[in-house]
Amino acid sequence: MINSSTKLVGLLGDPVEHSKSPLMHNAVFDQLGLNYRYLAFQVKAKEVKEALQGIRALGIKGVNVTIPHKEAVIKSLDELSKEAKLIGAVNTIENKQGELIGHNTDGQGFIRALGEGVGFSAQGKKALIIGAGGAAKAVAFQLGLEGVSQLYIANRTFETAVELVKNLEEKLSLSKVEALTLQDKNLVDNLPELDLIVDTTPIGMYPQIDATPVIGDKLLKRTSLVTDLVYNPVETVLLKRAKSLGIKTVSGLGMLIYQGAIAFEIWTGQEAEIGTMRDVILSQLKARD
Ligand SMILES: NC(=O)c1ccc[n+]([C@@H]2O[C@H](COP(=O)([O-])OP(=O)(O)OC[C@H]3O[C@@H](n4cnc5c(N)ncnc54)[C@H](OP(=O)(O)O)[C@@H]3O)[C@@H](O)[C@H]2O)c1
């Protein structure tokens, strides 16, 4: 029940109506009996600064930030976490007595999903990231922070991969990080045996669920674990193929849940109910079918 003590959290983005975060967080607030509500706010780019001032003025406990505001919010915040500073993007804001702190829980959510899903630890491992956009950046920096020994970034636009590699080299001390072009043959010819391939492209996402992945079978056979950041469908064509080859897989659903769970913990100081978050998202995805 909403009363005069109810604390508010939410989402800033544009658009926001497809977000699963309100249902996911509100279900856990109900389950744990926490007097919080989560609302989605559609905020235009020119009003981001005012929206953040509103968070301070109204005492909103925190928000998630989504496209297109993840970078724009930074200049109006008081402090940034280590991850947000490195990645240069914020997906969670914490209101600490009027001081707004920017976090980025995407990379940590990704790492937690691999750890909880298949017991993967990145320390000393060799990883290939396909794509060099916003999600790839969060994943690359987190893998770097977790101590990968070799990191390869392959992107359709080669220059963007080179830029990300430069950024990683400047900010982290990785023993090896390299940009590659996305041709499957080039990757098969130039890469060593890998511990992890991460597909961060939207290929295979609903409604184009049958689109052909960029990674061919020869390259897939080079790794022991594959993850696709697409979570709709939960099992993409890439993951189905990897499974049929006997390769371990982790769905993008885990990253979605854990990035939200970490934000929940930042705002409330309590552990989120992962099972409930998963059930809520799965039932939303099922309702689509
Ligand atoms: N599971 C989660 O929690 C989670 C979190 C964040 C994002 N995601 C998902 O991750 C995906 C990427 O998100 P993003 O924010 O990183 O997007 P983004 O910034 O737009 O980056 C997209 C990347 O995919 C590449 N790409 C797009 N279409 C391609 C194609 N047809 N062939 C080859 N490469 C292609 C782009 O290459 P160019 O540079 O050449 O354009 C770029 O590197 C989306 O599906 C999103 O839903 C999931």
PDBQT file of the ligand as one rigid body, heavy atoms in Angstrom, charges set to zero:
ROOT
HETATM    1  N1  LIG A 301      21.137  -8.547 -21.297  1.00  0.00    +0.000 N 
HETATM    2  C1  LIG A 301      21.244  -7.295 -20.912  1.00  0.00    +0.000 C 
HETATM    3  O1  LIG A 301      21.082  -6.931 -19.748  1.00  0.00    +0.000 OA
HETATM    4  C2  LIG A 301      21.611  -6.261 -21.933  1.00  0.00    +0.000 A 
HETATM    5  C3  LIG A 301      22.176  -5.027 -21.549  1.00  0.00    +0.000 A 
HETATM    6  C4  LIG A 301      22.523  -4.102 -22.539  1.00  0.00    +0.000 A 
HETATM    7  C5  LIG A 301      22.292  -4.406 -23.874  1.00  0.00    +0.000 A 
HETATM    8  N2  LIG A 301      21.736  -5.611 -24.203  1.00  0.00    +0.000 N 
HETATM    9  C6  LIG A 301      21.503  -5.969 -25.606  1.00  0.00    +0.000 C 
HETATM   10  O2  LIG A 301      22.747  -5.870 -26.275  1.00  0.00    +0.000 OA
HETATM   11  C7  LIG A 301      22.544  -5.473 -27.617  1.00  0.00    +0.000 C 
HETATM   12  C8  LIG A 301      23.440  -4.276 -27.950  1.00  0.00    +0.000 C 
HETATM   13  O3  LIG A 301      23.092  -3.160 -27.160  1.00  0.00    +0.000 OA
HETATM   14  P1  LIG A 301      24.003  -1.826 -27.198  1.00  0.00    +0.000 P 
HETATM   15  O4  LIG A 301      23.376  -0.883 -26.264  1.00  0.00    +0.000 OA
HETATM   16  O5  LIG A 301      25.442  -2.155 -27.050  1.00  0.00    +0.000 OA
HETATM   17  O6  LIG A 301      23.757  -1.330 -28.713  1.00  0.00    +0.000 OA
HETATM   18  P2  LIG A 301      24.700  -0.390 -29.587  1.00  0.00    +0.000 P 
HETATM   19  O7  LIG A 301      25.445   0.561 -28.725  1.00  0.00    +0.000 OA
HETATM   20  O8  LIG A 301      23.820   0.136 -30.665  1.00  0.00    +0.000 OA
HETATM   21  O9  LIG A 301      25.789  -1.400 -30.243  1.00  0.00    +0.000 OA
HETATM   22  C9  LIG A 301      25.411  -2.389 -31.143  1.00  0.00    +0.000 C 
HETATM   23  C10 LIG A 301      26.640  -3.153 -31.629  1.00  0.00    +0.000 C 
HETATM   24  O10 LIG A 301      26.209  -4.222 -32.471  1.00  0.00    +0.000 OA
HETATM   25  C11 LIG A 301      26.807  -4.091 -33.755  1.00  0.00    +0.000 C 
HETATM   26  N3  LIG A 301      25.828  -4.516 -34.768  1.00  0.00    +0.000 N 
HETATM   27  C12 LIG A 301      24.539  -4.087 -34.886  1.00  0.00    +0.000 A 
HETATM   28  N4  LIG A 301      23.930  -4.716 -35.911  1.00  0.00    +0.000 NA
HETATM   29  C13 LIG A 301      24.862  -5.544 -36.460  1.00  0.00    +0.000 A 
HETATM   30  C14 LIG A 301      24.853  -6.434 -37.567  1.00  0.00    +0.000 A 
HETATM   31  N5  LIG A 301      23.747  -6.618 -38.295  1.00  0.00    +0.000 N 
HETATM   32  N6  LIG A 301      25.985  -7.123 -37.858  1.00  0.00    +0.000 NA
HETATM   33  C15 LIG A 301      27.088  -6.949 -37.116  1.00  0.00    +0.000 A 
HETATM   34  N7  LIG A 301      27.173  -6.110 -36.068  1.00  0.00    +0.000 NA
HETATM   35  C16 LIG A 301      26.068  -5.413 -35.733  1.00  0.00    +0.000 A 
HETATM   36  C17 LIG A 301      27.174  -2.632 -33.895  1.00  0.00    +0.000 C 
HETATM   37  O11 LIG A 301      28.226  -2.517 -34.825  1.00  0.00    +0.000 OA
HETATM   38  P3  LIG A 301      28.598  -1.113 -35.552  1.00  0.00    +0.000 P 
HETATM   39  O12 LIG A 301      29.517  -0.386 -34.619  1.00  0.00    +0.000 OA
HETATM   40  O13 LIG A 301      29.233  -1.521 -36.818  1.00  0.00    +0.000 OA
HETATM   41  O14 LIG A 301      27.274  -0.396 -35.761  1.00  0.00    +0.000 OA
HETATM   42  C18 LIG A 301      27.602  -2.301 -32.465  1.00  0.00    +0.000 C 
HETATM   43  O15 LIG A 301      28.911  -2.730 -32.222  1.00  0.00    +0.000 OA
HETATM   44  C19 LIG A 301      21.036  -5.190 -27.755  1.00  0.00    +0.000 C 
HETATM   45  O16 LIG A 301      20.425  -6.327 -28.292  1.00  0.00    +0.000 OA
HETATM   46  C20 LIG A 301      20.593  -4.988 -26.319  1.00  0.00    +0.000 C 
HETATM   47  O17 LIG A 301      19.235  -5.338 -26.131  1.00  0.00    +0.000 OA
HETATM   48  C21 LIG A 301      21.387  -6.540 -23.261  1.00  0.00    +0.000 A 
ENDROOT
TORSDOF 0
